[in-house]
Amino acid sequence: YGWICYTSWNSSYLALLLSCEIPTWMLPNELRTYSSAEKVYDEVFGVMFKKSSSWRKLELCRFNNTMVTVPVRVRTSNKSISDEQRSIYKDYLTNQSEYRDKLKSKMLEYYHLFYDEFIEWVDLPEELDKDQVNKDNVLNIVEFTELFVDETAHLAWFCQSSTENSGLAFEWIDGEVKWNTLSGFMYRK
């Protein structure tokens, strides 16, 4: 059992499962099918649901004082989450404020580099003008869609961007943030 709630931040619905040991956020259809869904409790990730070749859960995050609901997805080639995937996610959680600060710096660098493409495709508000944008408002230029951990334990925030058809990936590597296109991240060697 649980609650299905309306979320004012993205005009959709979200479910909170209350009948398990740890209350868990999920999509409403996952709450409805909870008893038959393949799921696992992981000591680092919490309650995860199987979807295709990945385990997933929802997380509530705050970007620029706006609450967003994003999936956390862990892709596995076998059926279990690896110790390496747990380790990178734990490192991310431990260093989340540092990661966010470096993400803002990398996003600002990216924005200045591709500013001409942004203004060609998007009607930018005045505060996102090249001379006005800063680390505090630069995250408003993209929509973060998921936090992803691949089979090789690389963690990245995926986001939609008007400059890249496939989107962008901001990867956490050895305490640094690096950006890539989403397709470049997914198909790297």
Backbone as a chain_set.jsonl record, in Angstrom:
{"seq": "YGWICYTSWNSSYLALLLSCEIPTWMLPNELRTYSSAEKVYDEVFGVMFKKSSSWRKLELCRFNNTMVTVPVRVRTSNKSISDEQRSIYKDYLTNQSEYRDKLKSKMLEYYHLFYDEFIEWVDLPEELDKDQVNKDNVLNIVEFTELFVDETAHLAWFCQSSTENSGLAFEWIDGEVKWNTLSGFMYRK", "coords": {"N": [[0.836, -1.178, 0.0], [0.292, 2.35, -0.388], [0.743, 5.864, -1.141], [-0.542, 7.747, -3.845], [0.462, 10.603, -5.342], [-0.029, 13.966, -6.445], [2.344, 15.874, -8.171], [3.468, 19.064, -7.904], [5.694, 20.194, -9.031], [6.308, 19.069, -11.54], [3.915, 18.578, -12.731], [2.789, 15.941, -12.667], [2.218, 12.542, -11.531], [3.205, 10.763, -8.613], [4.276, 7.983, -6.702], [4.303, 6.806, -3.352], [5.536, 4.198, -1.698], [4.503, 2.598, 1.151], [4.269, 0.232, 2.504], [6.506, -1.309, 2.874], [9.677, -2.015, 4.489], [11.384, 0.189, 4.122], [10.269, 3.284, 3.162], [9.499, 4.048, -0.227], [9.978, 5.849, -3.239], [8.211, 5.765, -6.295], [6.892, 5.177, -9.612], [3.37, 5.596, -10.301], [2.225, 3.302, -11.643], [4.049, 1.339, -10.929], [3.619, 1.091, -8.199], [1.058, 0.049, -8.258], [1.553, -2.454, -9.364], [3.306, -3.603, -7.623], [3.504, -6.002, -6.044], [3.871, -8.028, -7.933], [6.074, -7.222, -9.358], [9.509, -7.555, -10.342], [11.965, -7.151, -8.006], [14.565, -5.791, -5.93], [16.301, -5.469, -2.861], [18.901, -3.385, -2.251], [21.845, -2.796, -0.422], [23.124, -0.338, -0.764], [21.843, 1.115, -2.868], [19.152, 0.859, -2.205], [15.641, 0.046, -2.506], [15.107, -1.433, -5.57], [13.743, -1.669, -8.881], [13.253, -4.012, -11.489], [13.792, -3.311, -14.85], [13.83, -4.045, -18.033], [17.137, -4.434, -18.995], [18.097, -3.276, -16.734], [18.245, -2.029, -13.342], [16.141, 0.065, -11.448], [15.175, 3.09, -9.729], [13.313, 5.788, -8.267], [14.296, 9.137, -7.579], [14.168, 12.045, -5.61], [15.236, 15.194, -6.432], [16.905, 18.354, -6.131], [17.277, 20.976, -8.249], [18.599, 24.062, -8.828], [16.842, 25.301, -6.92], [14.48, 24.068, -7.607], [12.342, 21.365, -7.379], [12.759, 18.12, -8.675], [11.816, 15.001, -10.158], [13.663, 12.232, -10.741], [14.83, 9.326, -12.472], [17.006, 6.832, -11.107], [19.197, 4.789, -12.626], [20.576, 1.612, -13.001], [22.503, -0.175, -15.019], [22.843, -3.553, -15.774], [24.732, -6.352, -16.826], [24.497, -8.903, -15.987], [22.207, -10.301, -13.601], [22.585, -8.99, -11.18], [23.534, -6.211, -9.102], [26.735, -4.817, -9.168], [29.661, -4.806, -6.994], [31.399, -2.769, -7.712], [29.662, -0.938, -8.951], [28.089, -0.261, -6.753], [30.073, 0.956, -5.234], [30.852, 3.263, -6.772], [28.447, 4.689, -6.775], [28.088, 5.09, -4.032], [30.346, 6.667, -3.562], [29.595, 8.88, -5.098], [27.306, 9.734, -3.634], [28.511, 10.384, -1.192], [30.169, 12.483, -1.961], [28.478, 14.361, -3.05], [27.882, 17.185, -2.927], [30.3, 18.325, -3.739], [30.461, 17.174, -6.275], [28.205, 18.362, -7.506], [28.991, 21.056, -7.493], [31.239, 20.956, -9.168], [29.943, 20.018, -11.434], [28.37, 22.234, -12.095], [30.409, 24.065, -12.784], [31.538, 22.744, -14.999], [29.314, 22.672, -16.672], [28.934, 25.41, -17.096], [31.274, 26.003, -18.49], [30.797, 24.417, -20.779], [28.477, 25.685, -21.723], [29.383, 28.29, -22.387], [31.171, 27.593, -24.422], [29.454, 26.543, -26.39], [27.6, 28.548, -26.831], [26.642, 30.039, -29.086], [25.225, 28.088, -30.523], [23.206, 27.508, -28.694], [21.743, 29.977, -28.594], [20.82, 29.995, -31.143], [18.895, 27.989, -31.233], [17.242, 28.24, -28.987], [15.086, 30.418, -27.225], [16.457, 32.367, -25.083], [16.169, 33.36, -21.663], [16.872, 36.581, -20.189], [18.588, 36.328, -17.953], [20.151, 34.193, -18.656], [21.822, 35.07, -20.577], [24.977, 35.285, -22.23], [26.81, 36.936, -20.856], [25.563, 37.198, -18.415], [25.01, 34.707, -17.304], [25.804, 32.356, -14.743], [27.439, 30.207, -12.303], [25.368, 29.641, -10.57], [22.956, 29.748, -11.975], [23.271, 28.33, -14.327], [22.51, 25.647, -14.62], [19.912, 25.721, -15.41], [19.711, 25.582, -18.147], [19.443, 23.086, -19.236], [17.598, 19.965, -19.114], [17.647, 17.682, -16.627], [17.604, 14.219, -16.87], [18.141, 11.601, -15.929], [20.027, 9.731, -13.478], [22.68, 7.733, -14.094], [24.23, 4.554, -13.967], [26.577, 2.569, -15.463], [27.461, -0.792, -16.714], [30.192, -0.965, -16.335], [30.673, 0.536, -14.145], [30.612, 3.348, -14.438], [29.458, 6.514, -13.679], [26.972, 8.868, -14.447], [25.228, 11.968, -14.958], [22.481, 12.273, -17.015], [21.179, 14.43, -19.528], [18.822, 16.461, -21.345], [19.497, 18.509, -24.139], [19.509, 21.448, -26.12], [21.553, 21.638, -27.903], [22.542, 19.174, -28.597], [21.406, 16.333, -30.239], [21.161, 13.739, -29.146], [21.451, 14.237, -26.483], [23.187, 15.046, -23.375], [25.9, 13.848, -21.317], [27.124, 14.018, -18.102], [29.789, 12.983, -16.579], [31.073, 11.397, -13.641], [34.275, 11.049, -12.792], [36.923, 9.811, -11.092], [36.722, 11.835, -9.089], [36.325, 14.088, -10.627], [34.393, 16.006, -13.025], [33.361, 15.227, -16.236], [32.295, 16.036, -19.54], [30.236, 14.681, -22.141], [28.696, 13.687, -25.224], [25.507, 12.088, -25.073], [25.246, 9.78, -26.671], [27.959, 9.366, -27.216], [28.898, 8.759, -24.646], [27.46, 6.392, -24.08], [28.401, 4.608, -26.024], [31.144, 4.442, -25.811], [34.496, 3.217, -25.909]], "CA": [[0.0, 0.0, 0.0], [1.032, 3.598, -0.415], [0.036, 7.041, -1.612], [-0.269, 8.308, -5.168], [0.406, 12.038, -5.088], [0.193, 14.918, -7.528], [3.557, 16.664, -7.946], [3.311, 20.389, -8.501], [6.905, 20.63, -9.724], [6.317, 18.682, -12.955], [2.53, 18.298, -13.125], [2.56, 14.516, -12.891], [1.911, 11.817, -10.315], [4.295, 10.02, -8.02], [3.758, 7.085, -5.676], [5.157, 6.535, -2.205], [5.242, 2.89, -1.136], [4.626, 2.649, 2.612], [4.094, -1.09, 3.096], [7.77, -2.025, 3.008], [10.498, -1.531, 5.601], [11.894, 1.515, 3.783], [9.384, 3.961, 2.206], [10.179, 4.146, -1.512], [9.303, 6.575, -4.311], [8.093, 5.025, -7.553], [5.817, 5.634, -10.485], [2.091, 5.017, -9.874], [1.997, 1.947, -12.15], [4.897, 0.427, -10.166], [2.919, 0.843, -6.936], [-0.083, -0.835, -8.554], [2.032, -3.803, -9.694], [4.429, -3.858, -6.726], [3.604, -7.393, -5.578], [4.344, -8.911, -9.001], [7.272, -6.674, -9.998], [10.801, -8.071, -9.899], [12.605, -6.088, -7.246], [15.659, -6.206, -5.061], [16.753, -4.461, -1.908], [20.349, -3.281, -2.275], [22.281, -2.062, 0.773], [23.55, 1.02, -1.126], [20.845, 1.76, -3.719], [17.806, 0.761, -1.655], [14.722, -0.801, -3.265], [15.256, -1.228, -7.014], [12.825, -2.435, -9.719], [13.837, -4.48, -12.748], [13.189, -2.805, -16.07], [14.687, -4.455, -19.13], [18.44, -4.906, -18.507], [18.52, -2.329, -15.704], [17.51, -1.831, -12.1], [15.864, 1.5, -11.347], [14.374, 3.653, -8.645], [13.137, 7.225, -8.428], [14.91, 9.968, -6.561], [13.768, 13.442, -5.634], [16.438, 16.033, -6.426], [16.667, 19.789, -6.241], [18.156, 21.697, -9.159], [18.297, 25.495, -8.83], [15.666, 25.534, -6.082], [13.31, 23.427, -8.181], [12.305, 19.941, -7.105], [12.52, 17.289, -9.848], [11.793, 13.569, -9.945], [14.495, 11.614, -11.778], [15.178, 7.933, -12.222], [18.373, 6.346, -10.952], [19.185, 3.537, -13.388], [21.808, 0.835, -12.93], [22.456, -1.199, -16.072], [23.606, -4.746, -15.407], [24.773, -7.382, -17.865], [23.882, -10.05, -15.329], [21.023, -9.853, -12.868], [22.852, -8.356, -9.896], [24.31, -4.973, -9.055], [28.102, -5.187, -8.787], [30.315, -4.04, -5.929], [31.946, -1.557, -8.331], [28.545, -0.011, -9.125], [27.777, 0.231, -5.414], [31.168, 1.826, -4.804], [30.795, 4.566, -7.462], [27.251, 5.383, -6.304], [28.387, 5.512, -2.666], [31.273, 7.798, -3.708], [28.776, 10.006, -5.563], [26.49, 10.214, -2.52], [29.412, 10.983, -0.206], [30.752, 13.707, -2.511], [27.439, 14.976, -3.874], [27.992, 18.646, -3.017], [31.476, 18.59, -4.577], [30.064, 16.8, -7.633], [27.303, 19.406, -8.027], [29.774, 22.262, -7.743], [32.041, 20.706, -10.38], [28.974, 19.928, -12.523], [28.036, 23.612, -12.465], [31.572, 24.631, -13.48], [31.663, 22.089, -16.307], [28.171, 23.124, -17.453], [29.216, 26.793, -17.483], [32.288, 25.892, -19.548], [30.101, 23.899, -21.951], [27.55, 26.713, -22.191], [30.157, 29.336, -23.064], [31.734, 27.013, -25.638], [28.404, 26.32, -27.386], [26.597, 29.59, -26.668], [26.041, 30.396, -30.377], [24.238, 27.056, -30.849], [22.063, 27.685, -27.793], [20.895, 31.106, -28.98], [20.205, 29.676, -32.432], [17.772, 27.058, -31.062], [16.417, 28.496, -27.807], [14.87, 31.805, -26.827], [16.988, 32.374, -23.726], [15.831, 34.501, -20.814], [17.969, 37.538, -19.994], [19.565, 35.864, -16.963], [21.029, 33.189, -19.262], [22.679, 35.71, -21.558], [26.365, 34.847, -22.024], [27.462, 37.773, -19.848], [24.809, 37.138, -17.156], [24.935, 33.353, -16.763], [26.83, 32.038, -13.756], [27.33, 28.842, -11.778], [24.125, 29.449, -9.837], [21.779, 29.586, -12.839], [23.599, 27.637, -15.57], [21.827, 24.355, -14.723], [18.591, 25.945, -15.999], [19.727, 25.491, -19.612], [19.164, 21.712, -19.645], [16.686, 19.201, -18.267], [18.288, 16.453, -16.18], [16.631, 13.154, -17.087], [18.393, 10.444, -15.076], [21.353, 9.427, -12.976], [22.91, 6.434, -14.723], [25.456, 3.809, -13.67], [26.643, 1.484, -16.45], [28.026, -2.068, -16.267], [31.595, -0.789, -15.965], [30.649, 1.412, -12.975], [30.748, 4.772, -14.753], [28.254, 7.209, -13.235], [26.788, 10.144, -15.139], [23.913, 12.593, -15.07], [22.052, 12.467, -18.399], [20.268, 15.554, -19.661], [18.424, 16.915, -22.676], [20.093, 19.798, -24.469], [19.161, 21.898, -27.468], [22.734, 21.596, -28.774], [22.866, 17.785, -28.933], [20.202, 15.531, -30.472], [21.068, 12.596, -28.238], [21.549, 14.699, -25.105], [24.522, 15.168, -22.788], [26.223, 13.057, -20.135], [28.143, 14.61, -17.249], [30.296, 11.807, -15.898], [31.89, 11.556, -12.437], [35.446, 10.187, -12.965], [38.019, 10.102, -10.165], [36.52, 13.113, -8.417], [36.167, 15.173, -11.602], [33.243, 15.904, -13.924], [33.696, 15.356, -17.654], [31.061, 15.988, -20.325], [30.247, 13.916, -23.377], [27.343, 13.509, -25.744], [24.917, 10.88, -24.517], [25.631, 8.647, -27.511], [29.39, 9.152, -26.998], [29.041, 8.092, -23.352], [26.898, 5.041, -24.138], [29.108, 3.746, -26.96], [32.592, 4.621, -25.704], [35.265, 1.95, -25.806]], "C": [[0.883, 1.244, 0.0], [0.132, 4.725, -0.897], [0.423, 7.335, -3.046], [-0.551, 9.797, -5.044], [0.595, 12.827, -6.376], [1.446, 15.721, -7.204], [3.423, 17.995, -8.661], [4.532, 20.8, -9.301], [6.98, 20.167, -11.168], [4.947, 18.218, -13.446], [2.302, 16.835, -13.491], [2.23, 13.869, -11.545], [3.1, 10.97, -9.896], [3.692, 9.145, -6.931], [4.79, 6.921, -4.574], [4.691, 5.221, -1.599], [5.504, 2.942, 0.361], [4.617, 1.274, 3.258], [5.374, -1.906, 3.169], [8.577, -1.386, 4.133], [11.002, -0.113, 5.369], [10.912, 2.164, 2.804], [10.153, 4.289, 0.925], [9.337, 4.92, -2.499], [9.296, 5.719, -5.564], [7.012, 5.669, -8.4], [4.513, 4.965, -10.057], [1.854, 3.591, -10.388], [2.876, 0.92, -11.444], [4.26, 0.105, -8.816], [1.77, -0.139, -7.162], [0.358, -2.271, -8.799], [3.166, -4.248, -8.774], [4.586, -5.334, -6.372], [4.128, -8.332, -6.661], [5.619, -8.423, -9.683], [8.532, -7.345, -9.457], [11.536, -6.919, -9.216], [13.709, -6.676, -6.388], [15.911, -5.083, -4.068], [18.274, -4.506, -1.921], [20.781, -2.404, -1.111], [22.729, -0.639, 0.473], [22.454, 1.759, -1.892], [19.45, 1.772, -3.11], [16.952, -0.174, -2.493], [14.818, -0.431, -4.744], [14.275, -2.154, -7.744], [13.514, -2.814, -11.005], [13.067, -3.882, -13.915], [14.169, -3.086, -17.192], [16.01, -4.975, -18.568], [18.992, -3.985, -17.422], [17.673, -2.468, -14.451], [17.297, -0.344, -11.957], [15.088, 1.824, -10.084], [14.195, 5.127, -8.964], [13.809, 7.952, -7.281], [14.383, 11.385, -6.717], [15.029, 14.278, -5.491], [16.027, 17.491, -6.549], [17.726, 20.383, -7.152], [17.701, 23.144, -9.185], [16.99, 25.809, -8.128], [14.374, 25.0, -6.675], [13.395, 21.933, -7.917], [12.011, 19.198, -8.404], [12.539, 15.825, -9.421], [12.597, 12.943, -11.073], [14.751, 10.154, -11.432], [16.679, 7.776, -11.962], [18.35, 4.978, -11.62], [20.553, 2.89, -13.327], [21.692, -0.28, -13.964], [23.36, -2.351, -15.667], [23.587, -5.746, -16.556], [24.278, -8.705, -17.288], [22.741, -9.513, -14.47], [21.318, -9.11, -11.572], [23.685, -7.084, -10.057], [25.698, -5.333, -8.52], [28.625, -4.326, -7.634], [30.904, -2.747, -6.474], [30.854, -0.509, -8.534], [28.117, 0.571, -7.784], [28.819, 1.251, -4.967], [31.097, 3.202, -5.462], [29.57, 5.357, -7.002], [27.461, 5.905, -4.877], [29.339, 6.712, -2.68], [30.516, 9.046, -4.162], [27.965, 10.59, -4.409], [27.339, 10.926, -1.475], [29.906, 12.347, -0.661], [29.764, 14.509, -3.347], [27.572, 16.494, -3.988], [29.2, 19.048, -3.874], [31.156, 18.29, -6.047], [29.18, 17.891, -8.25], [28.052, 20.69, -8.353], [30.606, 22.105, -9.016], [31.14, 20.571, -11.604], [28.606, 21.322, -13.014], [29.181, 24.262, -13.24], [31.715, 24.053, -14.882], [30.528, 22.522, -17.221], [28.383, 24.557, -17.935], [30.253, 26.83, -18.605], [31.639, 25.434, -20.857], [29.198, 24.976, -22.574], [28.287, 27.824, -22.928], [30.731, 28.837, -24.385], [30.691, 26.898, -26.749], [27.299, 27.38, -27.328], [25.896, 29.936, -27.98], [24.994, 29.375, -30.807], [22.993, 27.186, -29.961], [21.158, 28.819, -28.275], [20.243, 30.887, -30.339], [18.928, 28.855, -32.25], [16.813, 27.414, -29.937], [16.29, 29.995, -27.576], [15.235, 31.904, -25.348], [16.5, 33.576, -22.933], [17.081, 35.351, -20.56], [19.03, 37.031, -19.017], [20.489, 34.77, -17.493], [21.817, 33.747, -20.439], [24.127, 35.361, -21.213], [27.075, 35.647, -20.939], [26.8, 37.672, -18.475], [24.833, 35.759, -16.5], [26.093, 33.122, -15.798], [26.599, 30.625, -13.235], [26.001, 28.596, -11.068], [22.911, 29.243, -10.74], [22.048, 28.781, -14.108], [22.867, 26.299, -15.72], [20.418, 24.493, -15.299], [18.557, 25.75, -17.503], [19.419, 24.089, -20.117], [18.141, 21.09, -18.694], [17.369, 17.891, -17.909], [17.258, 15.328, -16.199], [16.874, 11.9, -16.267], [19.84, 10.411, -14.606], [21.604, 7.98, -13.367], [24.238, 5.844, -14.276], [25.494, 2.64, -14.643], [27.321, 0.24, -15.878], [29.465, -1.941, -15.791], [31.751, 0.215, -14.826], [31.065, 2.837, -13.302], [29.416, 5.423, -14.419], [28.164, 8.54, -13.956], [25.359, 10.633, -14.972], [23.639, 12.756, -16.557], [21.122, 13.668, -18.432], [19.973, 15.836, -21.125], [19.065, 18.274, -22.906], [19.722, 20.162, -25.888], [20.347, 21.84, -28.42], [23.099, 20.188, -29.216], [21.577, 16.985, -29.087], [20.047, 14.404, -29.461], [21.083, 13.006, -26.771], [22.995, 14.734, -24.65], [24.661, 14.232, -21.595], [27.334, 13.773, -19.39], [28.609, 13.525, -16.286], [31.18, 12.179, -14.711], [33.037, 10.553, -12.545], [36.546, 10.659, -12.018], [37.904, 11.496, -9.539], [36.395, 14.312, -9.339], [34.926, 14.935, -12.448], [33.723, 16.145, -15.354], [32.389, 15.284, -18.43], [31.306, 15.258, -21.633], [28.837, 13.997, -23.952], [26.807, 12.222, -25.137], [25.307, 9.665, -25.343], [27.117, 8.345, -27.366], [29.657, 8.427, -25.686], [28.602, 6.632, -23.455], [27.733, 4.096, -24.996], [30.622, 3.92, -26.911], [33.267, 3.259, -25.542], [36.096, 1.99, -24.553]], "O": [[2.064, 1.188, 0.343], [-1.079, 4.558, -1.041], [1.586, 7.19, -3.423], [-1.656, 10.204, -4.687], [1.303, 12.392, -7.284], [1.597, 16.201, -6.08], [3.282, 18.042, -9.883], [4.431, 21.668, -10.168], [7.659, 20.81, -11.969], [4.847, 17.54, -14.468], [1.689, 16.535, -14.515], [1.994, 14.557, -10.552], [3.892, 10.524, -10.726], [2.702, 9.526, -6.306], [5.994, 6.9, -4.828], [3.591, 5.135, -1.054], [6.604, 3.291, 0.79], [4.926, 1.153, 4.444], [5.325, -3.091, 3.499], [8.199, -0.341, 4.663], [11.047, 0.696, 6.297], [10.733, 1.642, 1.704], [11.296, 4.744, 0.971], [8.131, 4.697, -2.604], [10.272, 5.028, -5.856], [6.313, 6.583, -7.961], [4.547, 3.868, -9.501], [1.335, 2.754, -9.649], [2.503, -0.25, -11.36], [4.351, -1.027, -8.341], [1.542, -1.042, -6.357], [-0.375, -3.207, -8.481], [3.906, -5.173, -9.109], [5.7, -5.857, -6.4], [4.766, -9.335, -6.343], [6.188, -9.141, -10.505], [8.618, -7.663, -8.27], [11.702, -5.845, -9.794], [13.776, -7.883, -6.155], [15.755, -3.904, -4.386], [18.87, -5.544, -1.635], [20.154, -1.38, -0.84], [22.717, 0.201, 1.374], [22.168, 2.917, -1.589], [18.637, 2.624, -3.47], [17.476, -1.091, -3.126], [14.636, 0.726, -5.122], [14.008, -3.27, -7.296], [14.28, -2.024, -11.557], [11.838, -3.943, -13.958], [15.214, -2.442, -17.292], [15.999, -5.882, -17.736], [20.203, -3.919, -17.213], [16.544, -2.956, -14.489], [18.178, 0.441, -12.306], [14.448, 0.971, -9.469], [14.868, 5.654, -9.85], [13.883, 7.449, -6.16], [14.179, 11.861, -7.834], [15.8, 14.099, -4.548], [14.932, 17.807, -7.014], [18.921, 20.304, -6.869], [16.553, 23.431, -9.522], [16.131, 26.501, -8.675], [13.289, 25.431, -6.287], [14.416, 21.308, -8.204], [11.118, 19.592, -9.154], [13.195, 15.459, -8.446], [12.249, 13.105, -12.243], [14.874, 9.788, -10.263], [17.503, 8.495, -12.527], [17.575, 4.105, -11.227], [21.569, 3.541, -13.572], [20.895, -1.206, -13.812], [24.506, -2.143, -15.266], [22.55, -5.96, -17.184], [23.71, -9.529, -18.005], [22.36, -8.352, -14.621], [20.388, -8.638, -10.918], [24.431, -6.921, -11.022], [25.82, -6.064, -7.537], [28.089, -3.255, -7.348], [30.912, -1.732, -5.778], [31.089, 0.68, -8.315], [27.816, 1.761, -7.688], [28.48, 2.284, -4.39], [31.264, 4.213, -4.78], [29.65, 6.577, -6.853], [27.061, 7.024, -4.554], [29.167, 7.657, -1.91], [30.769, 10.143, -3.665], [27.937, 11.807, -4.225], [26.93, 11.953, -0.933], [30.047, 13.263, 0.149], [30.161, 15.251, -4.245], [27.384, 17.033, -5.078], [29.123, 20.004, -4.646], [31.529, 19.047, -6.942], [29.395, 18.291, -9.394], [27.782, 21.335, -9.366], [30.667, 23.017, -9.841], [31.531, 20.969, -12.701], [28.539, 21.56, -14.22], [28.947, 24.937, -14.243], [31.981, 24.782, -15.837], [30.741, 22.721, -18.417], [28.042, 24.879, -19.073], [30.12, 27.6, -19.556], [31.904, 26.001, -21.917], [29.166, 25.148, -23.792], [27.846, 28.251, -23.995], [30.771, 29.584, -25.363], [31.002, 27.127, -27.918], [26.171, 27.114, -27.744], [24.677, 30.11, -27.993], [23.977, 29.747, -31.394], [21.869, 26.997, -30.425], [19.942, 28.647, -28.358], [19.233, 31.515, -30.655], [17.982, 29.005, -33.023], [15.677, 26.938, -29.929], [17.258, 30.743, -27.712], [14.435, 31.572, -24.474], [16.422, 34.684, -23.463], [18.206, 34.874, -20.705], [20.222, 37.266, -19.214], [21.496, 34.448, -16.861], [22.411, 32.992, -21.209], [24.462, 35.165, -20.044], [27.865, 35.086, -20.178], [27.416, 38.027, -17.47], [24.693, 35.648, -15.282], [27.203, 33.615, -15.999], [25.679, 29.933, -13.671], [25.557, 27.452, -10.977], [21.933, 28.626, -10.318], [21.127, 28.569, -14.897], [22.628, 25.86, -16.845], [19.794, 23.489, -15.641], [17.475, 25.75, -18.091], [19.158, 23.911, -21.306], [17.862, 21.621, -17.619], [17.643, 17.074, -18.788], [16.178, 15.454, -15.623], [15.923, 11.193, -15.933], [20.74, 10.971, -15.232], [20.826, 7.096, -13.01], [25.249, 6.544, -14.212], [24.581, 1.815, -14.668], [27.708, 0.215, -14.71], [29.912, -2.713, -14.942], [32.857, 0.694, -14.574], [31.789, 3.467, -12.531], [28.363, 4.936, -14.831], [29.156, 9.261, -14.068], [24.416, 9.848, -14.861], [24.462, 13.312, -17.284], [20.366, 13.905, -17.489], [20.753, 15.502, -22.016], [19.165, 19.089, -21.989], [19.63, 19.297, -26.758], [20.166, 21.98, -29.63], [23.903, 20.03, -30.135], [20.748, 16.958, -28.177], [18.947, 14.14, -28.976], [20.759, 12.195, -25.903], [23.914, 14.486, -25.432], [23.677, 13.871, -20.95], [28.369, 14.1, -19.973], [27.926, 13.192, -15.317], [31.938, 13.148, -14.766], [32.821, 9.349, -12.409], [37.037, 11.782, -12.139], [38.885, 12.237, -9.473], [36.363, 15.448, -8.866], [34.46, 13.803, -12.575], [34.398, 17.133, -15.642], [31.474, 14.562, -18.037], [32.42, 15.224, -22.156], [27.892, 14.34, -23.241], [27.584, 11.358, -24.731], [25.663, 8.627, -24.784], [27.506, 7.177, -27.392], [30.542, 7.574, -25.618], [29.297, 5.738, -22.971], [27.77, 2.896, -24.722], [31.312, 3.579, -27.871], [32.657, 2.29, -25.09], [36.819, 1.037, -24.262]]}, "num_chains": 1, "name": "protein.A"}
